[in-house]
Amino acid sequence: MKTVAALPQAGRYLARSLAQSLRLMVGLPDYDVYLSHMERTHPGQAPMSYEAFFRERLEARYGGGKGRCC
């Protein structure tokens, strides 16, 4: 019955994966993923605040107010 005990954990994993996929589809950046990445790959660096992270992602996506043709 080990698989029955794993069902709630699998459900939580699927729910988190679906939520992350939906955020990515509509272009919402995932701050928690960023924090995990910073902790894992850049342990000596301080991560950006949520506001700075969101602003940086918007600028990266929309060009920071720079006009674009396409």
Stockholm file with secondary structure:
# STOCKHOLM 1.0

chainA/1-70         MKTVAALPQAGRYLARSLAQSLRLMVGLPDYDVYLSHMERTHPGQAPMSYEAFFRERLEARYGGGKGRCC
#=GR chainA/1-70 SS CHHHHHHHHHHHHHHHHHHHHHHHHHTCCCHHHHHHHHHHHCTTSCCCCHHHHHHHHHHHHHGGGCCCCC
#=GC SS_cons        CHHHHHHHHHHHHHHHHHHHHHHHHHTCCCHHHHHHHHHHHCTTSCCCCHHHHHHHHHHHHHGGGCCCCC
//
